[in-house]
Amino acid sequence: MGWERIANVSEVSEGAGQAFEVGSRTIAVFRVAGKFYAIDDQCPHMGASLASGYLEECTVACPWRSEEHTSELQSPCNLVCRL
């Protein structure tokens, strides 16, 4: 799969996430220290939107479970979960 443009840079605020539809998937895009990271928007445990989660540096906490479930943003776009 190649690159696909999904948004303008200005659509994702620094220190925040935004969900975008890409084909049949929803992708959460985060802007951290001027860099952009994209992960699957759905929390693998409860299905919440990770774009709505709590972002601290490169860690996103599920908005439904707070610190009980976190996902780390890494480059390239990998998702690492800690339960």
Buried (B, 14 or more C-beta within 10 A) or exposed (E): EEEEEBEEEEEBEEEEBBBBEBEEEBBBBBBBEEEBBBBBBBBEBEEBBBBBBBBEEBBBBBBBBEEEBBBBBEEEEEBEEEE
